[in-house]
């Protein structure tokens, strides 16, 4: 039963991302998944509960990726992993899904937005603290402020009209964001490690 429920949530999640939440009805779900309304309503009493379950699943996947940062080498390697996660999240951003969620399910939007920001800030704080301890980041950094600035920048890019869709799909934008941030926080020791890693992100040092 749990496997079937997970399968329904995964497939509905893809439908929401492709067509927006409002564009997918419970009838559409039944037709797409080949199940009866009775079966669907055994799992979800209404569409709101279905949306909430999809959000919980999507959030869980993203949080697991962020948590993996602490198992990925030193603080700089962790930061590069975080950068990759953000890159994929931004490139995979679905405006219709986000718009429908905020407009038609504001309580759920606020709940999961708050949870997402808390998790992201916590992860960046941990990374910054570890970087300072390892001597890879500057010792004079304000950990809390750096964390909030990092997360705010990522969120503002998603909501910004300053960058085209094509720019989101290129590596150049993300490479510049990475260099802008990381060279502002690393120590001399950390700078040497960063220079060795940049080729992995197609950003050779000039």
C-alpha positions in Angstrom: 0.0 0.0 0.0 2.8 2.4 0.9 4.5 1.6 -2.4 1.3 2.4 -4.3 0.8 5.6 -2.4 4.4 6.7 -3.2 3.9 5.9 -6.8 0.7 8.0 -7.0 2.5 11.0 -5.3 5.5 10.8 -7.6 3.3 10.7 -10.8 1.0 13.4 -9.6 4.0 15.5 -8.7 5.3 15.3 -12.3 1.8 16.3 -13.6 1.7 19.3 -11.3 5.2 20.4 -12.4 4.3 20.0 -16.1 0.9 21.5 -16.1 0.5 23.5 -12.9 -1.6 22.6 -9.9 -4.7 24.3 -11.1 -4.4 22.6 -14.6 -4.6 19.1 -13.1 -8.0 17.9 -11.7 -8.7 14.8 -9.7 -10.3 13.4 -12.8 -7.1 14.0 -14.7 -5.2 12.1 -12.0 -7.5 9.2 -12.1 -7.3 9.0 -15.9 -3.5 9.4 -16.1 -2.9 6.8 -13.3 -5.6 4.4 -14.4 -7.3 4.3 -11.0 -10.8 5.0 -9.8 -11.9 8.1 -7.9 -12.8 5.8 -5.0 -9.2 4.6 -4.9 -7.8 8.1 -5.1 -10.0 9.4 -2.3 -9.0 6.5 -0.1 -5.6 8.1 0.0 -6.5 11.8 -0.2 -9.7 13.3 1.1 -9.5 16.2 -1.3 -7.1 17.9 -3.7 -5.6 20.0 -1.0 -4.3 16.9 0.8 -3.0 15.6 -2.5 -1.1 18.8 -3.0 0.3 18.7 0.5 1.5 15.1 0.0 3.3 16.1 -3.2 5.0 19.0 -1.5 6.1 16.8 1.4 7.7 14.4 -1.1 9.4 17.1 -3.2 10.7 18.8 -0.1 12.0 15.6 1.4 14.0 14.9 -1.7 15.6 18.3 -1.7 16.3 18.3 2.0 18.1 14.9 1.7 20.3 16.4 -1.0 21.2 19.4 1.2 21.9 17.1 4.1 24.4 15.2 2.0 26.6 18.2 1.9 28.0 17.3 5.3 29.3 14.0 4.0 31.0 15.4 0.9 34.6 16.3 1.8 35.8 19.6 3.1 33.8 22.7 3.4 34.7 23.9 -0.1 33.6 20.6 -1.6 30.4 20.9 0.3 29.8 24.4 -1.0 30.4 23.2 -4.6 27.8 20.5 -4.0 25.4 23.0 -2.6 26.0 25.2 -5.7 25.2 22.2 -7.9 21.9 21.6 -6.1 20.9 25.2 -6.4 21.7 25.2 -10.0 19.5 22.2 -10.7 16.7 23.6 -8.6 16.7 26.9 -10.4 17.0 25.3 -13.9 14.1 23.0 -12.9 11.9 25.8 -11.6 8.3 25.6 -12.9 6.6 29.1 -12.7 3.1 27.7 -13.2 3.5 25.3 -10.3 4.9 28.0 -7.9 2.3 30.5 -9.0 -0.6 28.1 -8.5 0.7 27.0 -5.1 1.1 30.6 -3.9 -2.3 31.8 -5.2 -4.6 28.8 -4.6 -2.9 27.2 -1.6 -1.3 30.1 0.3 -1.1 28.2 3.7 0.7 25.3 2.1 3.0 27.7 0.2 3.9 29.6 3.4 4.5 26.4 5.4 6.8 24.8 2.9 8.6 28.0 1.9 9.4 28.6 5.6 10.6 25.1 6.1 12.8 25.2 2.9 14.4 28.5 3.9 15.1 27.2 7.5 16.8 24.0 6.1 18.8 25.9 3.6 20.0 28.5 6.1 20.9 25.8 8.6 23.0 24.0 5.9 24.9 27.1 4.9 25.5 28.0 8.5 27.0 24.6 9.1 29.1 24.8 6.0 30.4 28.3 6.8 31.3 27.3 10.4 33.1 24.2 9.2 35.0 26.2 6.6 36.2 28.6 9.3 37.2 25.8 11.5 39.2 24.1 8.7 40.9 27.4 7.9 39.4 27.4 4.4 37.1 30.4 5.0 38.0 33.8 6.4 37.9 33.8 10.2 36.1 37.2 10.4 32.9 36.0 8.6 29.5 36.7 10.2 28.1 33.1 9.9 24.4 34.1 10.3 24.6 37.0 7.8 26.5 35.0 5.2 23.9 32.2 5.4 21.0 34.5 4.9 22.7 36.4 2.1 23.4 33.2 0.3 19.9 31.8 0.5 18.3 35.2 -0.3 20.4 35.5 -3.5 19.3 32.1 -4.7 15.7 32.9 -4.0 15.8 36.3 -5.6 17.3 34.8 -8.8 14.4 32.5 -9.2 11.9 35.4 -8.8 13.9 37.9 -10.9 13.1 39.2 -14.3 16.7 40.3 -14.9 17.8 36.9 -16.4 16.3 35.2 -19.4 15.2 31.6 -19.5 18.1 30.9 -21.8 20.6 32.3 -19.3 19.2 30.0 -16.6 20.1 27.0 -18.9 23.7 28.0 -19.3 26.6 27.4 -17.0 27.9 30.9 -17.2 25.4 32.5 -14.8 25.9 29.9 -12.1 29.7 30.0 -12.5 29.7 33.7 -12.0 27.4 33.4 -8.9 29.7 30.7 -7.5 32.9 32.8 -8.0 31.3 35.9 -6.7 30.4 34.2 -3.5 33.2 31.8 -2.9 36.1 34.2 -3.5 34.5 36.6 -1.0 34.6 34.1 1.8 37.7 31.9 1.3 41.0 32.3 3.1 44.3 32.2 1.2 44.5 28.5 1.9 40.9 28.0 0.6 41.6 30.0 -2.5 44.2 27.5 -3.6 41.8 24.7 -3.2 39.1 26.6 -5.1 41.4 27.2 -8.0 42.0 23.4 -8.2 38.2 22.7 -8.3 37.0 25.3 -10.7 37.6 23.2 -13.8 34.9 20.8 -12.6 32.4 23.6 -13.1 33.8 24.7 -16.5 35.1 27.9 -14.9 38.8 28.1 -15.5 40.6 30.7 -13.5 41.9 33.6 -15.6 
